[in-house]
Amino acid sequence: FEPYSAFRQLDRLGLSTLNSSDVKDFVIRSRIPASEIEISSVMRQYDSNSDGRLDLTDFHQLTLPSTDERLRSLVLSRRPSIRMSYQVELDLGRLFEFELRL
């Protein structure tokens, strides 16, 4: 998993932030049932400056381990790839599904 590439792929407009539509599009493509309220709840939980958008740091908080600094550093040191692999996209979808159900 390389978070910058995943973030870029979700950021369809290239604005360097994700809005609820970006997340909703990914969730729909991943065939994860989710309501607008559930998506908004996840957005609010990880939106550090309450602007309604997730920047890359917010995305890191959502996708990377918070209790294993060594693993977090290892993941952040990976070189960006052009596109997420199919397996990474599936796993990211599962992560979103888990967060949506909390």
C-alpha positions in Angstrom: 0.0 0.0 0.0 1.3 3.4 -0.9 -1.1 6.1 0.4 -0.2 9.0 -1.8 -1.1 7.0 -5.0 -4.4 5.9 -3.4 -5.2 9.5 -2.4 -4.4 10.8 -5.9 -6.6 8.1 -7.4 -9.6 9.1 -5.2 -8.9 12.8 -5.9 -10.5 12.8 -9.3 -10.4 16.6 -9.8 -6.8 16.9 -8.7 -7.5 19.4 -6.0 -5.2 17.8 -3.4 -8.2 17.2 -1.1 -11.0 14.7 -1.0 -14.6 15.8 -0.6 -17.6 13.6 0.3 -18.3 13.2 -3.5 -14.8 11.7 -4.0 -15.3 9.3 -1.2 -18.9 8.5 -2.3 -17.6 7.7 -5.8 -15.0 5.4 -4.5 -17.5 3.7 -2.2 -20.0 3.2 -5.0 -17.2 1.8 -7.4 -16.2 -0.5 -4.6 -19.9 -1.7 -4.3 -20.0 -0.8 -0.6 -23.5 0.2 0.6 -23.3 3.5 2.4 -25.6 6.4 3.1 -24.7 10.1 2.7 -24.9 10.3 6.6 -22.3 7.5 7.0 -20.0 9.1 4.5 -20.3 12.5 6.1 -19.7 11.0 9.5 -16.4 9.4 8.3 -15.4 12.7 6.7 -16.1 14.7 9.9 -14.1 12.1 12.0 -10.9 12.5 10.0 -11.2 16.1 8.8 -8.7 17.8 11.0 -9.5 21.4 10.2 -13.3 21.0 9.7 -13.3 22.3 6.1 -15.4 19.4 4.8 -12.4 17.9 3.0 -9.7 15.4 3.7 -6.1 16.5 2.9 -3.3 14.0 2.5 -2.5 14.1 6.3 -6.2 13.4 7.1 -6.1 10.5 4.6 -3.0 9.1 6.4 -4.9 9.2 9.7 -7.7 7.2 8.0 -5.5 4.7 6.2 -2.4 4.2 8.2 -1.8 2.5 11.6 -1.7 4.9 14.5 -0.2 2.5 17.0 2.8 1.1 15.1 5.1 4.0 14.2 7.6 1.7 12.5 5.0 0.3 10.1 3.6 3.8 9.5 7.1 5.1 8.6 7.8 2.2 6.4 4.5 2.8 4.4 5.2 6.5 4.1 8.7 5.8 2.8 7.4 3.9 -0.3 7.7 5.5 -3.7 4.4 6.6 -5.3 3.1 4.3 -8.0 1.1 5.3 -11.0 -2.1 3.5 -10.0 -3.4 1.4 -7.1 -3.3 -2.3 -7.8 -6.6 -4.2 -7.8 -5.8 -5.8 -4.5 -5.0 -2.5 -2.8 -8.2 -1.0 -4.2 -10.2 -3.9 -2.7 -8.4 -3.5 0.7 -9.0 0.2 0.7 -12.6 -0.5 0.0 -12.7 -2.8 3.0 -11.2 -0.2 5.2 -13.8 2.3 4.2 -16.5 -0.2 4.7 -15.2 -0.9 8.2 -15.0 2.9 9.0 -18.5 3.4 7.6 -19.9 0.8 10.0 -18.4 2.2 13.2 
